[in-house]
Structures are given as C-alpha cells and as structure tokens.
Amino acid sequence: MNLAIHWFRRDLRLEDNAALYYALKSGIPVQPIFIFDTEILNKLEDKADARVTFIHQELSRLKQELQDLGSDLLVYYGNPLELWPSILEELQPSAVYTNRDYEPYANKRDKEVSSILLNRTIPFHTYKDHVIFEMDEVVKDDGSPYVVFTPYSRKWKATLTPYQLKPYPTEKYFNAFHKRTPTPLISLAEMGFQKRSIAFPPKSTTLSVIKNYEAHRDFPAIAGTSRLSLHLRFGTVSIRDKAAKGQKTSEKWLNELIWRDFYAHILHHFPHTAQGSFKPQYDQIKWSTNEEHFKAWCAGKTGYGLVDAGMRELNTTGFMHNRVRMVVASFLTKHLLLDWRWGEAYFAKKLLDFDLASNNGGWQWAAGSGVDAAPYFRIFNPYTQIERFDSKHAYIKKWIPEWNTTAYPKEIVDHKTARELCLATYKLGLEPK
C-alpha cells in the first residue's frame, strides 16, 4: 500500500492548506493523521481546559468531512517520538507532509521526527502555512532581523505580492484521500480530560467589522473585533484569506496580522525571549513578590474596574479584549510591580488563543522589556482608560455586577503612589551597574 501521510497540527482545515495541497497533488493516496501530544497535554493543570475541548470538537468536524469523502482522520494519543515508529509500521507511508510550527518545543520535536523518518528513508516535507512570511523572509538589507515594528511592517508590505495570499486549491484533489472505513475518535475522558461547556467564537467575521475595525477596535463594550484569534491559533481558518481581506478593506486589520508575523520573527531570532527579557537590563529590576496582589489580579478583585472586568472576562470565556489586555498587563507590571512572566504564565493557562510568540511579545511590550516596547515610564492610567474606552461603564458592568456597590473591593494600591514607586524601581533597576 503506497501512502502519503498528512500530519495535522496547527492547520485544522481541509481548505487552503499548504502541506495538504502538496500531499494531495503528490499522486499517491493521502492519509491524514493528528496526534494528541502528551508532552503538551500533561503540562495542562486544568483537566477541563477549553482548548482541548476546542481541538477535540474541530477534529470531530474534520473526521466527518473526511468520512463524507470516503476517507477518515486517524487520531493518536501519546508522545509523538514514541508513536511515530508504530504509525510508520501501521501505515507504511512513502512520505510525510506537514505545515511548519515555529515554537521552540515544536522545532525540537520536528527535528527528532525528521530523524526517525530519515532513518527509514522516508522524506519529511514541511511547508509554510501558519504565517504569511517566515522568519528570514522579511529582514533588513544586511540580513539582520528587524527589532522595531514600523520598518518591519513597511518591508513586509513591500515584499507582499498576490502570490503570498493566493489560496491553495485543495478541493481540486479531494479524490486523492486514502479510502478507508471510519474509526472512532478518542474521547476526552480517555485522555483524562472533561468537556468544557463554553461558547467558542465563530470562524467568520462580517465585512462591517473589518471596515469599522480601526474605529471600533479599542472599545471593549462594542463587538468591534473579529474574535478570530482562536481560529488563527489552531488554523481552522486560513491566514492568507484573512490577510487578503485586510489588504482590501482595512490597513489597521492587516497591521494586527503583521504583528503576529513580527512576534514569531522575534522569537525565532532571539530565542532567549521565551524565558528572559529581550532587553537584558530589564532582568535587573527588583520585582515585588506580593502573592496576595497577584491573587487579587488573577481573580479580578484589584478595585480597578477595567482591570477587573478584563480578568473576569478572561477567567469566564478564555478571551480578553486587546485594549484591555494592555491595561491589565501594564497594571500588573507597573502598578503592582510584579514580574511580567507571572502574567504571561497566567495568560498561557487561560487564553483560548494562547500563542507563545504573541503572548510573550505582548507582555514584554507592556513591561517595557521587549522589542519596540512601550517605554518604562509609560504607565496606563486605569481611570483615564475607562474615560476614553468605556465611559458608560458598559463593559465593566457586564463583568462586575457589584460595580459601584460596597461589595466591590477597594483599590489594592493607590494609583499615584504606585506610579511613583514604579518609576523609581524601574529607574534603579535600569541604571548601569
């Protein structure tokens, strides 16, 4: 039996899928697979993690779509390095196709999988699908990486051609899927997880949202953002399709997608940023270790309305509005003087759309320690942020029913005092030693 394997990872869709397209065009039947990676799953503390529910839901959809085509999706559970030899024995493939994943763990895993395949003379074909431009495609003229967003985005746009946004017409080759009888999908319970009852955002967004994106994007009470970040994270939608819509309709929308490429580019060129500050001197700052403050921040009980509403939205839905993300991150690192890595780790646990590069980049931007970051003396004023972006308190009241009552906690720090302490602490930490 001559087969090609397509290994789904962060590309959970049949349409406009680069590696799947090349696999289907290869001329041999294609067997799609997915691996629930225990190296990732075992690190999740919450056994009702909504992201696992979402992936399981999307795999169920993919299986049905493939079964309707007379094929099926084979789903495995375990350590990929331990599973691959048995998968190869079971399916006897002549080639493996997949789309590239750029996070540090994924890079290491894929190198080891490549070695397993190479030892059996099975080619491992990988393709760009998760980003518009990969890490070395948009660099300075001397080949060095950009560390400031504006020139990066300028070069990104200058490099863009219709080719980069052209969809892969996979549907032309759907008859190339390997025909087989259906198999059951492993249950969440078999993997030690429970289903999380949560409403996931839809895959599509209206044209009016894109057209009005720049005007509405900063107001959390308005449905002015696409809520597509979860789908971009797991590849249930095509980045090419969304970038093409942005190019035609809204430059601000397109810029947000460019930030996504930019942060992936930074993590690749500066891998130390996964654990430490991009600017090493920021690791000299003496952070507070006040765990009670951190617990209050996590629970949305700081006494600051926009901060608390954002954290409660996150804890309830796995989502937080982008403007509010900046406010809560600034508050943690500058009002509470807590290490940005504490906030980054909490977001990593809670965000449905968690992406290492973007999450890390956003937190370091807020703390001042990252590339093209807000300067350390830029401290979001929680009161003026409400005045500007939630003046009628619609967003706050939605998430804080006890707002403006005696049941709502008092501010855990005084704004003016916290600001002065922040400036002094950062200044001291950043002084040349």
Secondary structure, DSSP 8 states (H G I E B T S, - for coil): --EEEEEESS---SSS-HHHHHHHTTSS-EEEEEEEEHHHHTT-S-TT-HHHHHHHHHHHHHHHHHHHTT---EEEEE-HHHHHHHHHHHH-EEEEEEE---SHHHHHHHHHHHHHHHTTT--EEEE--SSSS-TTTS--TTS----SHHHHHHHHHHH--HHHH----GGGGGGGB----------TGGGT----------S---HHHHHTHHHHTT-TTS--S---HHHHHHTSS-HHHHHHHHHHH-HHHHHHHHHHHHHHHHHHH-GGGGTS-SSGGGGGS--B--HHHHHHHHHT-SS-HHHHHHHHHHHHHS---HHHHHHHHHIIIIIS-B-HHHHHHHHHHH-TT--HHHHHHHHHHHHT-STT---TT----HHHHHHHH-TT-HHHHHH-TTTTSTTS---SS-HHHHHHHHHHHHHHHHS--
